[in-house]
Amino acid sequence: MQVAWWWFLFAVSVPAAALAFSLAPWPRWQRHRSRRAAFFLPVVSCLTLLAAVAVAWDRTGIAIADVELVGLPRHLARAMATLRAPAVGLAVGAALAAVAALGRHGRTWIAPAAVAGIAAVALWAADATSVRHGPRGDPEGTRIADVPAVRILEGVDFVVDLSFSRTGDLFFAELYSPRIRVLAAGTSDPADVVTLGGEWERTLHFELHPDWPAIPVLYVARDRTVEKDRLGQVTEVVANGAAAPRVVLEGYPTGPSHPASAFAACDGFLFVTTGDGDEAADGSKTGRRVRAQDPGSIEGKVLRYRVTARGIEPAGLLWEDPPVYALGLRNLYGIACVPGGEGVIGGENGFRGHDQVRLVTARSNQEWPLSDLRTAFSRPWFDSGRVSIAPTGVAARATADRIDMFFTAYHANALYQLSVDASGRPGPLVRLHRFDEPALSVELGPGGCAYVGTASAIWRVAIEGCSP
């Protein structure tokens, strides 16, 4: 959560003024005032810091448990997770005030020491409680392939999801459109499949029923703003309008930057992701990310439903309501089935970089927000380091000796490939193509080609084995 920076500026400027006042030259007959200033002004500065931290916490609801304590040992970070920001501010203020009390004996050098301590704590707090994206570009060690891509459809608006039917028809959803549309095989003009009603503002993801078109059902995730919260809903929609939409899941936080809600239909199950609910983009509603570790909470999870001819039903393994399959996730925006295996492959958006490709298995804990690296329980197949690429869509296929994963990246405007051999060892990251705008979705289609949705177009990318 981005804590209001002006409070920390205020917390630093007041001690700076106190320092200037206490170190100013005084006439001999007024030097006792300098000694008083050396004591009282740092105390006032400490109280100012406490007030600033308390106000910032009150504005954001932030707790030390809810920030990534970069550089701290795990056990220390967990110990601090029991403290709230005002308590930390009070402890720091009391300590600095005690040190500043030495100024009663004329030791005015204590004032700059107190100011330095206050400034250090303020800067640490501002840094630790902000969610800034890391530097952008290709992660270190990325190999550049730059395979050709062909634009197959223009005039679309933020294609957030793609899906192919068994007949080769390409279905797609746009972020701010209530329609799910289809580009039938061999055609160039899309047609509407279903128009979603209600007051929902964004369409996030969708999935076709595994038996489409015999069972003309889609699962759609959308969200809207409700009393300053952005909440999501998953509905089961019949394309021909023979039945009213049925709500499968609702009331989970999406936020402006952690929408999640990705879908994958795997071996008779529908997997649905939820973000951690932390709304770092607008300075409100933090404190939710710790719920990613609570199996009874909906935030930061992969949910599982069983798909039947009558619809879908909960099939959780860690929890029943919500039907939690795995926990400890931050913003798993795109997922794909593991070819020939169990679980899902996900593109996890990390904290200040550390975007990852992870294997999410049954009952697993993916470790957010216990650390930013998330390597204690299982290691990711890929980590972007301090570079922020913002993975979005994910697709996967199996070959004779490996699994190839393809994922789009919003910040990098790119399509990447990552391959894992039979022993589970990942190879180097390969950038297949860089677009001139954000890339949001990817799907493998007919002829073994990759289809990518960007901010204004749908592309066909000639990955290895592609024969359109």
N, C-alpha and C positions, 0 to 999 in steps of 0.2 A: 504494500500500500504506500502510495506517495504521501508521506506526511508533509503538511504545509511547511514549506521551507522558511517562510518568514518568521515562524516561531523560533526556529533555531538561529536565524540571523539576529533576532531580538535577544536571544540568550547569550550570544557572543558579543553583541555591540554594547550591552550594559556592562559586562565585566571590562571591556576595553575602555569604556569611559571611566570606570572606577579606577583602572590602572593609571590612566592619564591624570586623574584628579589626585590620587594618592602619591604619585611621584613628582607632582609639580613642586617647584621651589617655594619655600615658605620663609617668611621673616623669622628671625630667631625667637621673637616673643610668641609666635604662633606655631612653633614646631610640634607642640602637643597635638594640634589638629591633624598633622600628618600621621602621627601614630594612631590616632583614632580612625583616620581614613583607612589606614592599612588593616585595621581590624574589621570595621563595620562594612566597608564597601565590598570586600570579597564575600562577606556573609550575605549582603543584599544580592550580590551576583549569583550566589548559590541558590538562594530562594527564587531568583528569576529563572534560573535553569529548571528548578523543580516545577515552577508554574508553567513554563513553556512545555515541558514534557507532559505534564498532567493535561494541559489544554489540548495538546496534539493527540494524546491518547483518547480524550473525551470526544474529539472530533472524528476519530477514525475507529475507535474501539480496538486499537491494536494492542497486542501483548507480545512480550519478548518471545513467547513460544511461536508466534506467528511470523517471525522474520527469520531469514536465513543468516545464521551467525557465522559468516564466512571466516575461516581461519581459526576458529575455536575448536579445541578437542571435543569429540562427541559427548563425553560425559559432562564436560563443563556446560556445553550448550543445553543438554537435557536438564541440568541442575538449574540453569537460568530460566528454563521454560516454565518454572513454577512461579516466577516473579512477573508482576505487571510493571509497565513502564513507570507509573508514578512511584512505585516502591523503589525501583532502581534510581530514579531521580532523587528521591529522598535520601537514599544511602549515599549517593555521590555528593549531594549538597551538604549532608552532615559531616562527611569526611573532610571536604574542603573547608568547611567552616571551622572545624577543629584545628586544621593546619593554619588557617588564617588567624586564629587566636594568638599565635605567636607574635603577630604584629603588634600586640600591646606592648611588647618590649622593644619596639622601635625597629623591628626587622622588616623593613618595607619590601625586601626582596621576596617576601612571602606572597605579596600581591601578584607579581608576574607569574609566580608558580601556580597560584590559584587560577589565574586567568587562563594559563596554558592548559591546566587540567580541565577546566570548564569547556574551553574551546575544543579540546580533544574529544570529550564526551559528546558534545553537541554534534561535531562532525561525524563521529561514529554512529550516533543515533540517526542522523540524517541519511547516512550511507546505508546503514543496516536496514532501515525501514523503507527504503525506496526500492521499487522494482524497475530498474532500468535495463533495457535491452543491452546486451553486449555489442561489441563492434560487429559490423555486418560484412558479408562477403563469403567466400568459400572457406570452410574449415581447413586447418593446416593439414597438408598431406593429400588434399583432394587431387585426383587425376582428372584431366580435362579431355573429354571425348568430342563434344560438340557435334553430335549426330544431327542429321537434317530433320526438320519439322515442317509440316504442311498445315496451314490453317484450313479447316474444313467447315467452320461456321463462324460468322461474324455477327455483330449486333446483339450479343448477349451481355448480361450484367452480373459479374461475379458468380461464375459457375462453381458452386460450393460442393457439388456432388455429381458423379456420373455412375451409370449402371447399364450393363448390356443384358438384353434378354437372350434366350437361347436361339432366337431367330436372327440375332445380329442387330436388332434395333437399339439405338443409343438413347437412353433416357437421361435427362439432366434437370437439375434444380438451380435456380438463381437466388442469391441471398435475399433480395428485396422484392421478390415476386411470389405471389400466392399460387403460381402454377407449377406443376410438374409437366415438362414437355418431352416429346420424343422425336428423334430424327430417325425415321424409318430407313432400313437398309436400302441403299440405292437411290435415296432422295436427297434433296438439298434444302427443303423447307420444313422446319419443325412444326409439329401439331400438338395441341394441348391434350394431355391425358386426364388431368384432374385439376380443378381450381379449388383451392382451399378457402373456406370461409372463416368467419370470426375476426377478432380484433388482433390477430397475431401479426407482428411486424417483420420478422425475419424467418426465412426458411433455412434451416441449418444443414440437415442431412435427410436422406431417404433411402429406402431399400425395397426392392421388389420381393414379393412372396417367392420362395424357391420354386413353386410350381406355376409361376406366371407363364403363359396367360390363362392356363386352365383355371387357376384361382386368381382373379384380377384384383389383388389386394396389394396395397403399398403401406409401408410404415414410414411416417414422416415426423421429423422433429422440427418444431418451431418455437420461437420465444417472443416475449413482449415485455414492456415495462409495466410493473404493478407497484404503485406507491414507492417509487425510486428503486425498486428491486427489478432486476431482469430475470424472469422466470421462464422455464422451458416446459414444453408439453410434447409427448410422443403419442400420436394417434394412429389407429388402424383405419385406413381409408379404402373403400371399395371404389374402383375406378369407374364402373358403370353406373354408380349412384344407386344401386339396388338396396343399399343399407346406409344408415347414418354413420358417420365416423365414430369410432369407439376409442375412448381415452385409455391408453395403456399406462402412461406414467405422466405425472404433472407435478408442478411446484418445486422443481429442482432449480437452483440458481445457475444462470449461465453467465451473466456479467458481460461487459463490453469486450473483454479480451480473453475470457476463458470459457468459450461456449461449449466445447466438447460435443456431446450428443452424436458421436460417430456410430455407424451401424456396420455390422457384418453378419451375413447369414452363413452359418457353418454347420454342415451335417445335421440339419434339423433343428438348430438353435439360432436364435437371434441375439447378438451381443450389442449392448448399448453402453456408451461411455458417458460419464458426467464429469464436469470440471470441479475443481476444489472450491468454487464459489467466491474466490478472492477477487475483488474488483479493483485491481491496482491502477487502473487507468484514470479513475475519476476521484480518487481521494476519499472514498467511503466504503463502508461494508467490509472491513477486513475482520480478521479473527476467525474466519471460516476454515482456513486451510488445515487447521489441526483436525477438523472433522474427517479428513481423508483417512485418518487412522482409526476411526470409529466404525466398526462393521454395521452398526445400526443406523448410521447416517447415510444420506444419499450422495453426499459430495465426494468427489475424487475416487470414483469407483468404475469398475466394469460390471455391468449387470447382465444377467443371462435369462432368456425366455425360451421356452420350448414352442416350436412352431407346429401347429396341428391343422387339420382341415377345418376345424371350428374356430381357429384363431390362434392366439399365443397365450401361454400361461407361464407364471413365474417358475423359474428353475434355478434358484440361487444355491450356492454351496456353502458360503460363509454366513449367509443371513437369508431369511425368508422374505422379509418386507422392509426395505427393498431387496430384491433377489440378487445379492452380491455374489459375484464370481471371483473378483480380486479387488484389492484396495490399495491405497497409498499412491494415488496418481494426482498429477497437477492439472494438466490440460491435454489429455490424449485426444487430439483433434481428429486423427485418422486411424483406422484400424483395417486389418485384412486377415482373412483366415490363414492359418498355418497350412501350407499345402501338404496333404498326407499326414497331418499330425493334429494335435489338440492345442487349444488356446488360440490367441490372436497375436498378431504383430502390430505394434502401435507406434505412432510418431508422437513422442511426448515433448511438449514445449516446456523447456526448463526455466530456471531462475537465473537471470543475468548471463545468458548463454546456457551451456550444458543442455542443449536440445539433444534428444536421444531417440534411437530406435530400440525398442525393447520387446522381448518376448514375454507376454503376459499369460501365465498358466493358472490353472485352477487353484484357488485358495492362496494365491501368492500375495505377498506384501511388496509393493514396488517402492516403498520407503519414503515417499513424500509425506510431510515436510521434515522428516528427520535429518536429511542432509541434502545439499544441492547436487552432490555427485551420485548419490543413490547406488552405491556399490556394495553395501554391507551384506545384503541378502541375496542379491543376484547382480551380475554385471550386464550392462547394456551391450548390445551388439555394436552400437556406435554412440559416441558422445562428441558434440561439436566444440567442446572446450569453452573458451570465453566468447567465441563467435556465436552470434544469434542468427539462425537461419529460419526459425519458426516453421517446423514441419507441419504440413496440412494433410493432403490425401496420401494413402498408402495402398499399394497393390503388391501381390506376390505370386510367384510361380515356381514350380519345381522342375529341375532338369535331372539328368542322370546322376550327377554327383554334387549338386548344390541346390540351394534355394536363392533365387534372385528376388530382391525387394526393390521396389521403385517408390519413391516418395517425392512429393512436391514441397517446395519451401517458399513461404510467403515473402520473407525478407530478402531471400537470395534470388527470387524470380527464376527459380531453376527446377529442373527435374534431375534427381540423383538416382544412382543405382548402388546397392550394397548387396554383396553376395556372401553367403555363409556356406562353408563346406559341410560334408557329412558329419564331421566331428564337432560342429558348432563353432568353428573358428571363422570370424569375419575377415573378409578381404578389405582392400582399400575402398574408400568412397570415390565414386566416379560421377562427375557432372556430365550428364548426357546432353543437356541443352539449357541455354539461358534465354529467357524470354525478356521482352521489354516492359513487362508489367508483372504484378504478383501472380504466382501460380497457386491454385487452391485445391485442385483435385486431380486424381489420376485413376485410370481403369485400364485393364488389359482387355483388348477386344479382338475381333476377328482377324485372322492372319498373323496373330502374335504381335501386333503393334500396341504401343501405349497411347492412350488418348488422355489429353491434359486439358483441364478447364482453367482458364485464367480470368482476368478481370473483364475482358471484352471479347473473348473468342474461345473456341474449342479447337485443339490441335491434334494431329496425328504425328507421333514421333517414331522414327524408324529405329527402334531398339534392335538388338541382335535377334535374328530369326524373323523379323517383320517382313511380311510379303502381302501388302494391301491388294 
